Amino acid sequence: MLELLWQQDATAYALLRDDDGTLSAGHLHVGMPAVADLAHLGRGATARRVALRELIVLAERPPAGITLGDSARATFTVVGLARRSVAEGLVHPQLQYDHGHWLAFWGATLDGSVQATLAEIATALPPVCADPFDGDRDAAVHDLYTCAVDQIARDRLRSAGLQLGRRVRRGNPTALTHFLEGLTAPEPLLPRHSGYPALERRLSEWVDAGLGRRSVAPWLLSLRLDERPVTTVAAGEEAVPPPALVLELWLQAADDPTLSLPASLLWSGGDDIFGFLRADVLNAALDGKVATTGFTVNQVFLTFTLIYILPAALMVVLTLLLTPRVNRIANIVVSLVYLITIIGLCIGETWVYYLLASLIEVILLVAIARTAWKWPPPQIAPPLP
């Protein structure tokens, strides 16, 4: 049985518990060899010291064939909550002074639901997990949660290749530049700079003001007039034609003029684009999963997805190129295949928008298959006398 004990140095001891209660490193191969000083045993035990980044990976892919103990389940639950909080944007930049050094962190934004969940985890936490924190279970859970939030946010920004700071060619970097670079650096430690105290005060005021105001403003429909360049030129024309005026429907945040979204994006992708407005779909996508299924987003899955959607795109051209007999068979077969898969994907779905979009797709596919079925045979003109 796997047990995980979070420590104050942002690492965890990994141990195996035998049937007789003996704790040891056993056959674990994660982390580095270590000796865990367990106060309740009055002696040390062989263990594996697991860094925070390894612990996050371990929570996502637990070792096969090993039962999780209470401490491991609680640890993985906290890490999962941290991953969900980062996906939902419950983080904020934080500048902190500690033991003579300035550190750039992603702080955890604790809303009511997160605090309630952490309190439930702390209540169920085995007492041995709180020993490094003087028996304070809440302190142990909150320490793991805040460290995991910072590490997950930092790693995701780095994996995406995002850089928050931009250095100027002339002059020394400012405190703000160092701070922004530190938010995506492997470690939070910042180089020395005299401007950190003033930046910390301004940042604290900005974060406190932002956390004190939570927007509930709706999305509003708006019209936007835009100029689009004309890419085609008529034969014989040498001058570039003037740009065309396009009137588009947009969604606009009621309280922020910088937040807007073309309404066409919500339709051009069918019902799938609406899925990314759902928390379950977005969280699963950020974790490399397909929501409500057991599929993992990898090269195999994306290849089969391409193969699935390719016939629909090709039929637009093939309908014009194939012979009538082959064209009729192709339209009937492809329509029926998509019809069956769409109905299958609706099983277990509860969102009305998805069911409505699927119903419209089914109706259109039935119409295509019926039209192809009733196509009259090609008529051969009689020879001229």
C-alpha positions as CSV (number, residue, x, y, z in Angstrom):
1,M,0.0,0.0,0.0
2,L,1.5,3.4,-1.1
3,E,1.8,6.1,1.6
4,L,2.8,9.7,0.8
5,L,3.9,12.1,3.5
6,W,4.3,15.8,2.5
7,Q,7.2,17.7,4.1
8,Q,7.9,21.4,4.8
9,D,10.8,21.4,2.3
10,A,8.3,20.9,-0.6
11,T,9.1,17.2,-1.1
12,A,7.2,14.1,0.0
13,Y,8.3,10.7,1.4
14,A,7.0,7.8,-0.5
15,L,6.7,4.5,1.4
16,L,5.1,1.1,1.1
17,R,3.0,-0.3,4.0
18,D,3.1,-4.1,4.3
19,D,0.2,-6.1,5.7
20,D,1.8,-6.1,9.2
21,G,2.1,-2.3,9.1
22,T,5.8,-2.1,8.4
23,L,6.8,0.9,6.4
24,S,9.8,0.9,3.9
25,A,10.8,2.0,0.5
26,G,10.1,-1.6,-0.8
27,H,10.3,-1.8,-4.6
28,L,9.5,1.8,-5.3
29,H,11.7,3.5,-7.9
30,V,10.4,7.0,-7.8
31,G,12.5,9.9,-6.4
32,M,15.7,9.4,-4.5
33,P,16.6,7.1,-1.7
34,A,16.1,8.6,1.8
35,V,15.4,7.8,5.4
36,A,12.1,9.1,6.7
37,D,12.1,10.2,10.4
38,L,8.7,9.1,11.5
39,A,7.9,10.5,14.9
40,H,5.0,8.1,15.7
41,L,7.4,5.1,15.1
42,G,10.2,6.6,17.1
43,R,12.7,5.6,14.5
44,G,13.5,6.1,10.8
45,A,12.3,4.1,7.9
46,T,13.7,3.6,4.4
47,A,11.8,5.8,1.9
48,R,12.0,7.6,-1.4
49,R,12.1,11.4,-1.4
50,V,9.9,12.7,-4.2
51,A,10.2,16.2,-5.6
52,L,7.0,18.2,-6.2
53,R,7.2,17.9,-10.0
54,E,7.5,14.1,-9.7
55,L,4.6,14.1,-7.2
56,I,2.3,15.9,-9.7
57,V,3.2,13.4,-12.4
58,L,2.7,10.5,-9.9
59,A,-0.8,11.9,-9.0
60,E,-1.7,11.9,-12.7
61,R,-0.3,8.4,-13.3
62,P,-0.3,6.4,-10.1
63,P,1.9,3.3,-10.1
64,A,0.1,0.2,-11.4
65,G,-0.5,-2.7,-9.1
66,I,-0.1,-0.7,-5.9
67,T,-3.1,0.1,-3.6
68,L,-3.2,3.7,-2.5
69,G,-3.2,4.3,1.3
70,D,-5.2,7.1,3.0
71,S,-2.2,9.5,2.9
72,A,-1.6,8.9,-0.9
73,R,-5.3,9.3,-1.7
74,A,-5.4,12.6,0.2
75,T,-2.2,13.8,-1.4
76,F,-3.5,13.0,-4.9
77,T,-6.8,14.7,-4.2
78,V,-5.1,17.9,-3.2
79,V,-2.9,17.8,-6.3
80,G,-6.0,17.2,-8.5
81,L,-7.7,20.2,-6.9
82,A,-4.6,22.3,-7.6
83,R,-4.7,21.2,-11.2
84,R,-8.4,22.1,-11.5
85,S,-7.8,25.5,-9.9
86,V,-5.1,26.3,-12.4
87,A,-7.3,25.3,-15.3
88,E,-10.1,27.5,-13.9
89,G,-7.7,30.5,-13.5
90,L,-7.9,30.5,-9.7
91,V,-4.3,31.9,-9.5
92,H,-2.7,35.3,-9.2
93,P,0.9,36.6,-9.3
94,Q,2.6,37.0,-6.0
95,L,5.9,38.6,-4.9
96,Q,7.3,37.4,-1.6
97,Y,10.4,38.1,0.6
98,D,11.8,35.1,2.4
99,H,15.1,34.7,4.3
100,G,16.8,37.5,2.5
101,H,15.6,36.6,-1.0
102,W,12.7,37.7,-3.2
103,L,10.6,35.0,-4.9
104,A,8.0,35.1,-7.7
105,F,5.1,32.8,-7.1
106,W,1.7,31.9,-8.6
107,G,-0.5,32.3,-5.6
108,A,-3.6,30.2,-5.1
109,T,-6.9,32.1,-5.1
110,L,-9.1,30.4,-2.4
111,D,-12.8,30.8,-3.2
112,G,-15.5,29.3,-1.1
113,S,-15.6,25.9,-2.8
114,V,-11.9,25.4,-2.7
115,Q,-11.7,26.2,1.0
116,A,-14.5,23.8,1.7
117,T,-12.8,21.0,-0.2
118,L,-9.5,21.6,1.5
119,A,-11.2,21.6,4.9
120,E,-12.8,18.2,4.1
121,I,-9.4,16.8,3.0
122,A,-7.8,18.0,6.2
123,T,-10.4,16.4,8.3
124,A,-9.8,13.0,6.7
125,L,-6.0,13.4,6.6
126,P,-4.2,10.7,8.7
127,P,-2.5,12.3,11.7
128,V,1.0,11.1,10.6
129,C,0.7,13.5,7.6
130,A,0.5,16.5,9.9
131,D,3.6,15.6,12.0
132,P,5.9,17.8,9.9
133,F,3.5,20.7,10.6
134,D,3.3,20.3,14.4
135,G,0.1,18.3,14.0
136,D,-1.8,21.0,12.1
137,R,-3.7,19.1,9.4
138,D,-5.0,22.3,7.8
139,A,-1.4,23.7,7.5
140,A,-0.2,20.5,5.8
141,V,-3.0,20.5,3.3
142,H,-2.8,24.2,2.4
143,D,1.0,24.0,2.1
144,L,0.8,21.2,-0.4
145,Y,-2.0,22.9,-2.3
146,T,-0.3,26.3,-2.7
147,C,3.0,24.6,-3.7
148,A,1.2,22.4,-6.3
149,V,-0.7,25.4,-7.7
150,D,2.6,27.3,-8.3
151,Q,4.4,24.4,-9.8
152,I,1.5,23.4,-12.2
153,A,1.0,27.0,-13.3
154,R,4.7,27.5,-13.9
155,D,5.1,24.2,-15.8
156,R,2.2,24.9,-18.0
157,L,3.4,28.3,-19.0
158,R,6.9,26.9,-19.7
159,S,5.5,24.0,-21.8
160,A,3.5,26.4,-23.8
161,G,6.6,28.5,-24.5
162,L,5.1,31.7,-23.0
163,Q,7.3,34.5,-21.8
164,L,5.7,37.1,-19.6
165,G,8.6,39.5,-19.5
166,R,10.4,41.3,-22.4
167,R,13.8,42.8,-21.8
168,V,14.8,46.1,-23.4
169,R,18.1,46.2,-25.3
170,R,19.4,49.2,-23.4
171,G,19.7,49.7,-19.7
172,N,19.3,47.2,-16.8
173,P,16.2,45.1,-16.4
174,T,13.6,46.5,-14.1
175,A,12.1,44.8,-11.1
176,L,8.9,44.2,-13.0
177,T,10.9,42.5,-15.8
178,H,12.7,40.2,-13.3
179,F,9.3,39.4,-11.7
180,L,7.6,38.5,-14.9
181,E,10.5,36.3,-16.0
182,G,10.5,34.6,-12.6
183,L,6.8,33.6,-13.0
184,T,7.9,31.3,-15.9
185,A,11.3,30.4,-14.6
186,P,12.1,26.8,-13.4
187,E,12.6,28.2,-9.8
188,P,10.9,31.2,-8.1
189,L,14.2,32.8,-6.8
190,L,14.7,36.3,-8.3
191,P,18.0,38.1,-8.9
192,R,18.7,41.0,-6.6
193,H,17.0,44.3,-7.3
194,S,16.2,47.3,-5.2
195,G,12.8,47.8,-6.8
196,Y,11.1,44.8,-5.4
197,P,9.6,46.4,-2.2
198,A,7.8,49.1,-4.1
199,L,6.6,46.5,-6.7
200,E,5.4,44.2,-4.0
201,R,3.2,47.0,-2.5
202,R,1.7,47.9,-5.9
203,L,1.1,44.2,-6.7
204,S,-0.6,43.5,-3.4
205,E,-2.9,46.5,-3.9
206,W,-3.8,45.3,-7.4
207,V,-4.4,41.7,-6.4
208,D,-6.4,42.7,-3.3
209,A,-8.6,45.0,-5.4
210,G,-9.1,42.3,-8.0
211,L,-10.0,39.6,-5.6
212,G,-12.5,41.9,-3.9
213,R,-14.4,42.3,-7.1
214,R,-15.8,39.2,-8.9
215,S,-17.6,40.0,-12.2
216,V,-21.0,38.5,-12.8
217,A,-21.6,40.6,-16.0
218,P,-23.3,38.9,-18.9
219,W,-22.1,38.6,-22.5
220,L,-23.9,41.0,-24.8
221,L,-24.5,40.8,-28.6
222,S,-22.8,43.5,-30.6
223,L,-22.2,44.4,-34.2
224,R,-18.7,45.1,-35.5
225,L,-17.9,46.8,-38.9
226,D,-14.5,45.7,-40.2
227,E,-12.4,46.1,-43.3
228,R,-11.2,43.0,-45.1
229,P,-8.7,43.1,-48.0
230,V,-10.0,41.8,-51.3
231,T,-7.7,38.9,-52.3
232,T,-9.0,38.3,-55.8
233,V,-8.5,40.8,-58.7
234,A,-10.6,40.7,-61.9
235,A,-8.9,40.0,-65.2
236,G,-7.4,43.1,-66.7
237,E,-7.3,45.0,-63.4
238,E,-3.9,46.2,-62.2
239,A,-4.9,48.4,-59.3
240,V,-5.5,46.8,-55.9
241,P,-9.3,47.1,-55.2
242,P,-10.4,48.8,-52.0
243,P,-11.0,46.7,-48.9
244,A,-14.5,45.2,-48.5
245,L,-16.6,46.2,-45.5
246,V,-17.8,43.3,-43.4
247,L,-20.5,43.5,-40.7
248,E,-20.1,40.8,-38.0
249,L,-22.0,39.7,-35.0
250,W,-19.8,39.6,-31.8
251,L,-20.1,38.6,-28.2
252,Q,-18.9,41.4,-25.9
253,A,-18.3,41.3,-22.1
254,A,-20.6,43.8,-20.5
255,D,-18.0,45.0,-18.0
256,D,-14.8,44.8,-20.1
257,P,-14.4,46.3,-23.6
258,T,-11.3,44.2,-24.2
259,L,-13.1,40.9,-23.9
260,S,-14.9,40.0,-27.1
261,L,-15.5,36.9,-29.3
262,P,-16.8,36.6,-32.9
263,A,-20.1,34.8,-32.7
264,S,-19.2,33.0,-35.9
265,L,-16.7,31.0,-34.0
266,L,-19.5,29.5,-32.0
267,W,-21.2,28.1,-35.1
268,S,-18.3,27.4,-37.5
269,G,-17.1,24.5,-35.4
270,G,-20.6,23.0,-34.9
271,D,-21.5,22.1,-31.4
272,D,-17.9,21.3,-30.4
273,I,-16.9,24.9,-29.9
274,F,-19.5,25.3,-27.2
275,G,-17.9,22.4,-25.4
276,F,-14.9,24.6,-24.5
277,L,-17.3,26.9,-22.6
278,R,-18.0,23.9,-20.3
279,A,-15.7,23.5,-17.2
280,D,-15.6,19.6,-17.5
281,V,-14.6,19.7,-21.2
282,L,-12.0,22.4,-20.7
283,N,-10.4,20.8,-17.6
284,A,-10.2,17.4,-19.4
285,A,-8.6,19.0,-22.5
286,L,-6.0,20.8,-20.3
287,D,-5.2,17.4,-18.7
288,G,-4.9,15.7,-22.2
289,K,-8.2,13.8,-21.8
290,V,-11.6,13.7,-23.6
291,A,-14.4,14.6,-21.2
292,T,-16.9,11.8,-20.2
293,T,-14.7,9.2,-22.0
294,G,-11.6,7.2,-21.2
295,F,-9.7,8.5,-24.3
296,T,-6.3,10.2,-24.0
297,V,-5.4,12.9,-26.4
298,N,-2.3,11.6,-28.2
299,Q,-1.1,11.1,-31.7
300,V,-3.2,7.9,-32.2
301,F,-6.4,9.6,-31.0
302,L,-5.8,12.7,-33.2
303,T,-5.0,10.6,-36.2
304,F,-8.2,8.6,-35.9
305,T,-10.1,11.8,-35.3
306,L,-8.7,13.2,-38.6
307,I,-9.7,10.0,-40.4
308,Y,-13.2,10.3,-38.9
309,I,-13.8,13.9,-40.1
310,L,-12.0,13.6,-43.4
311,P,-14.9,11.9,-45.3
312,A,-17.2,14.8,-44.5
313,A,-14.8,17.3,-46.0
314,L,-14.0,15.1,-49.0
315,M,-17.6,14.5,-49.9
316,V,-18.0,18.1,-51.0
317,V,-15.5,17.5,-53.8
318,L,-16.3,13.8,-54.5
319,T,-19.9,14.5,-55.1
320,L,-18.9,16.5,-58.1
321,L,-16.2,14.1,-59.4
322,L,-17.6,10.5,-58.8
323,T,-19.8,8.7,-61.3
324,P,-23.5,8.7,-60.5
325,R,-23.6,5.1,-59.3
326,V,-20.5,5.4,-57.0
327,N,-21.7,8.8,-55.9
328,R,-25.1,7.4,-54.8
329,I,-23.5,4.6,-52.8
330,A,-20.9,6.9,-51.2
331,N,-23.5,9.4,-50.0
332,I,-25.7,6.7,-48.5
333,V,-22.8,4.9,-46.7
334,V,-21.1,8.0,-45.3
335,S,-24.4,9.5,-44.1
336,L,-25.4,6.3,-42.3
337,V,-21.9,6.0,-40.7
338,Y,-22.0,9.5,-39.3
339,L,-25.6,9.1,-38.3
340,I,-24.8,6.1,-36.2
341,T,-21.7,7.6,-34.6
342,I,-23.6,10.9,-33.7
343,I,-26.4,8.9,-32.1
344,G,-23.9,6.9,-30.2
345,L,-22.1,10.0,-28.9
346,C,-25.4,11.3,-27.5
347,I,-25.7,8.4,-25.1
348,G,-25.2,9.7,-21.6
349,E,-25.1,13.3,-22.7
350,T,-27.3,15.7,-20.7
351,W,-26.5,19.1,-22.2
352,V,-29.4,20.4,-24.2
353,Y,-27.3,22.3,-26.7
354,Y,-25.4,19.2,-27.7
355,L,-28.5,17.1,-28.1
356,L,-30.2,19.8,-30.2
357,A,-27.1,20.2,-32.4
358,S,-26.9,16.4,-32.8
359,L,-30.6,16.2,-33.7
360,I,-30.1,18.8,-36.5
361,E,-27.2,16.8,-37.8
362,V,-29.2,13.6,-37.8
363,I,-32.0,15.3,-39.7
364,L,-29.6,16.6,-42.4
365,L,-27.9,13.2,-42.7
366,V,-31.2,11.5,-43.1
367,A,-32.1,14.0,-45.8
368,I,-28.8,13.4,-47.6
369,A,-29.2,9.6,-47.5
370,R,-32.9,9.8,-48.6
371,T,-32.0,12.1,-51.5
372,A,-29.2,9.8,-52.7
373,W,-31.4,6.8,-52.4
374,K,-34.1,8.4,-54.6
375,W,-31.7,9.6,-57.2
376,P,-33.1,8.5,-60.6
377,P,-30.8,6.3,-62.7
378,P,-28.8,8.1,-65.4
379,Q,-30.8,8.5,-68.6
380,I,-29.0,7.5,-71.9
381,A,-30.1,9.6,-74.9
382,P,-31.3,7.4,-77.8
383,P,-29.1,7.5,-80.9
384,L,-30.0,10.0,-83.6
385,P,-31.8,8.5,-86.6
